[in-house]
Amino acid sequence: MSLDSTPETVDIESAEAAPEPAKVEVDPALQVRFKTDNGKTLLLLPPEPTESTTSPWEEVWEQLKHRLSAGERFWQPQTAVHLMARDRLLDARQLQMIVDALTEVDLTLKRVYTSRRQTAVAAVTAGYSVEQQTSLSHLTQATPQPGTPLDDPLYLQSTIRSGMEIRHAGTVIILGDVNPGGSLIAEGDIVVWGRLKGLAHAGAKGNRQCRIMTLHMEPTQLRIADKVARPPEHPPAEYLPEVAYIGEGGIRIAPAQEFARWLTEHQT
């Protein structure tokens, strides 16, 4: 039997290569991130979920644990962390979870930056310094133009303890005391329904029409716009509600009733 030495050829239809899976681009702004800026360690949270973005708390929490685990060997002990919460809503429980997670890797929460009142209140109540802003675009914020309306007042029912600093782009109202070592910095007025024994800076962007009002005026330092005043060497025998304002010669302090009369005279 003869064998054909010519190999049999088989026609195979050419097939198109399978398409590569589409690349999924991850927006860094929607991820939990650590970043160093001017020597500060920043923890950036993704913004509050919208119809087009999804980043629920559970996902944020898992991302945070992953970031901390991945970078644990690089942290310096007791590194201060500035939490850039942006418009993310955080309640007291969630904030404490973040604090505990940082503590586990020997990091310390230093300050909270937020544009949400709920987050600001939770942070102040827990004893952390807060800077409340209208918006946070990554790490930069445009300088407001002259005449830009101030933010709505920030109302906090809490004692501002030593080492705490509250910053707000509007008026700050504190129902409680400001202890020595505590600081209030506002672009608008400052009202303390209690004892003011720390530093208060109203009109921080240069507005000389701003005032500082408190039931008990005993500050370590007062500032209104570019003016600075220190408390008198001899405290008064009795403390009454008082108002600090810029008058002739700089910052003046007057009892609330006298200031009301002065204000009426200068507005007529």
WORA-V41879 format. One record per residue. N is the residue number from 1. PSI is psi in whole degrees, -180 to 180 (999 if undefined). OMEGA is omega in radians with two decimals (NA if undefined). NEAR is the number of other ideal C-beta (glycine too) atoms within 10 Angstrom. Layout:
BEGIN
N&PSI&OMEGA&NEAR + N&PSI&OMEGA&NEAR
END
This chain:
BEGIN
1&129&-3.13&2 + 2&144&3.11&4 + 3&136&3.10&5 + 4&120&-3.11&6 + 5&-10&-3.13&5 + 6&120&-3.12&6 + 7&144&3.14&6 + 8&132&3.14&5 + 9&143&3.14&6 + 10&125&3.10&5 + 11&124&3.12&5 + 12&125&3.14&6 + 13&131&3.12&4 + 14&133&-3.14&6 + 15&143&3.10&6 + 16&143&3.12&5 + 17&143&3.13&6 + 18&136&-3.13&6 + 19&143&3.09&6 + 20&145&3.11&6 + 21&142&-3.12&6 + 22&138&3.11&6 + 23&131&3.12&6 + 24&113&3.14&5 + 25&128&-3.13&5 + 26&124&3.11&8 + 27&117&-3.13&9 + 28&-29&-3.12&10 + 29&-17&-3.14&14 + 30&13&-3.13&17 + 31&153&2.97&15 + 32&128&-3.08&19 + 33&151&2.92&17 + 34&142&-3.14&17 + 35&144&3.07&14 + 36&128&-3.11&8 + 37&117&-3.12&12 + 38&42&3.09&6 + 39&-3&-3.14&6 + 40&141&3.06&14 + 41&118&-3.07&17 + 42&136&3.01&18 + 43&111&-3.08&22 + 44&126&3.08&22 + 45&151&3.06&25 + 46&157&-3.13&23 + 47&169&3.10&17 + 48&138&-3.11&16 + 49&144&3.06&16 + 50&-174&3.13&9 + 51&-29&-3.09&5 + 52&-11&3.14&5 + 53&148&3.11&12 + 54&115&3.06&10 + 55&70&-3.13&20 + 56&166&-3.08&9 + 57&-40&-3.12&16 + 58&-40&3.13&8 + 59&-41&3.10&15 + 60&-43&-3.12&20 + 61&-43&3.13&15 + 62&-40&3.10&11 + 63&-42&-3.13&17 + 64&-46&3.14&19 + 65&-39&3.13&14 + 66&-45&-3.13&11 + 67&-42&-3.13&16 + 68&-40&3.14&19 + 69&-39&-3.10&12 + 70&-32&-3.06&10 + 71&9&-3.02&12 + 72&-39&-3.05&12 + 73&-16&-3.07&7 + 74&-10&-3.08&9 + 75&138&2.95&16 + 76&139&-3.12&9 + 77&138&3.09&8 + 78&29&3.05&8 + 79&132&3.11&15 + 80&133&-3.11&14 + 81&133&3.06&20 + 82&116&-3.07&18 + 83&114&3.10&25 + 84&86&-3.06&21 + 85&-18&-3.12&27 + 86&-127&-3.12&21 + 87&15&3.12&17 + 88&128&3.09&22 + 89&123&3.09&15 + 90&128&3.03&24 + 91&179&-3.07&13 + 92&-38&-3.11&14 + 93&-45&-3.12&9 + 94&-40&3.11&17 + 95&-41&3.13&20 + 96&-35&3.08&13 + 97&-41&3.10&16 + 98&-45&3.14&21 + 99&-46&-3.13&18 + 100&-40&3.14&9 + 101&-40&3.09&18 + 102&-42&-3.12&20 + 103&-36&-3.12&11 + 104&-27&3.12&12 + 105&21&3.04&15 + 106&36&3.01&12 + 107&154&-3.07&23 + 108&128&3.08&13 + 109&127&-3.07&21 + 110&-47&-3.02&15 + 111&152&3.12&19 + 112&126&3.07&25 + 113&126&-3.05&23 + 114&155&3.01&25 + 115&7&-3.11&20 + 116&133&-3.10&16 + 117&-39&-3.12&15 + 118&-43&3.13&12 + 119&-41&3.13&27 + 120&-45&3.14&26 + 121&-43&3.13&20 + 122&-40&-3.12&23 + 123&-44&3.14&29 + 124&-43&3.12&24 + 125&-34&3.13&14 + 126&-6&3.06&15 + 127&22&-3.11&13 + 128&150&3.05&19 + 129&146&-3.05&20 + 130&139&2.93&25 + 131&110&-3.13&20 + 132&130&-3.10&25 + 133&159&3.12&17 + 134&-45&3.13&15 + 135&156&3.09&11 + 136&109&3.09&20 + 137&94&-3.05&10 + 138&-115&-3.06&14 + 139&-5&-3.06&13 + 140&154&3.12&7 + 141&132&-3.10&13 + 142&145&3.09&7 + 143&129&-3.10&7 + 144&143&3.12&13 + 145&152&3.09&6 + 146&139&-3.13&8 + 147&-2&3.11&5 + 148&129&-3.13&12 + 149&146&3.10&8 + 150&160&3.03&18 + 151&162&3.03&17 + 152&152&-3.13&13 + 153&145&3.04&16 + 154&116&-3.09&23 + 155&123&-3.12&14 + 156&127&3.06&23 + 157&88&-3.04&12 + 158&159&2.98&18 + 159&130&3.11&18 + 160&106&-3.03&28 + 161&171&3.13&16 + 162&134&-3.13&12 + 163&-14&3.12&13 + 164&144&3.10&22 + 165&128&3.12&17 + 166&124&3.08&25 + 167&138&-3.13&21 + 168&143&-3.12&26 + 169&39&3.13&23 + 170&-154&3.10&17 + 171&142&3.10&20 + 172&128&3.11&26 + 173&121&-3.12&19 + 174&121&3.00&25 + 175&88&-3.05&13 + 176&-171&-3.11&16 + 177&155&2.96&20 + 178&107&-3.06&30 + 179&161&3.04&16 + 180&135&-3.08&12 + 181&-12&3.05&15 + 182&152&-3.08&23 + 183&140&3.01&19 + 184&126&3.12&28 + 185&116&-3.05&17 + 186&145&3.03&29 + 187&-17&3.08&22 + 188&-146&3.12&24 + 189&168&3.02&22 + 190&127&3.10&29 + 191&123&3.12&23 + 192&110&3.11&25 + 193&69&-3.08&16 + 194&-151&-3.13&15 + 195&128&3.05&18 + 196&102&-3.12&30 + 197&2&3.12&22 + 198&-150&3.14&24 + 199&138&3.09&18 + 200&128&3.13&28 + 201&104&3.10&21 + 202&158&-3.12&29 + 203&43&-3.00&22 + 204&-21&3.12&20 + 205&11&3.05&15 + 206&5&-3.13&11 + 207&107&-3.11&17 + 208&-5&3.11&13 + 209&-6&-3.10&12 + 210&159&-3.09&24 + 211&163&3.06&19 + 212&121&-3.08&28 + 213&137&3.14&21 + 214&157&3.09&26 + 215&-24&-3.05&16 + 216&100&-3.03&17 + 217&101&3.10&24 + 218&55&-2.99&17 + 219&161&2.96&24 + 220&-30&3.09&16 + 221&141&3.04&13 + 222&139&3.05&21 + 223&136&3.00&22 + 224&118&-3.04&27 + 225&-119&-3.11&17 + 226&8&-3.12&10 + 227&145&-3.11&16 + 228&140&3.09&12 + 229&147&3.06&17 + 230&158&-3.11&10 + 231&156&3.10&15 + 232&152&-3.13&9 + 233&-35&-3.11&5 + 234&111&-3.12&6 + 235&153&3.14&10 + 236&158&3.13&10 + 237&-28&-3.12&5 + 238&136&3.12&5 + 239&131&3.10&13 + 240&162&3.03&13 + 241&129&-3.07&14 + 242&162&3.14&21 + 243&132&3.03&22 + 244&134&-3.10&26 + 245&168&3.09&21 + 246&119&3.08&20 + 247&-156&3.11&13 + 248&127&3.09&5 + 249&1&3.10&7 + 250&-149&-3.09&10 + 251&130&3.10&20 + 252&151&3.12&16 + 253&129&-3.10&19 + 254&150&3.00&17 + 255&149&-3.04&13 + 256&-41&-3.12&13 + 257&-43&3.13&12 + 258&-38&3.12&13 + 259&-38&3.12&20 + 260&-41&3.11&12 + 261&-42&3.12&11 + 262&-41&-3.12&15 + 263&-41&3.12&14 + 264&-42&-3.13&9 + 265&-39&-3.07&8 + 266&-8&3.11&8 + 267&-8&3.14&6 + 268&999&NA&5
END
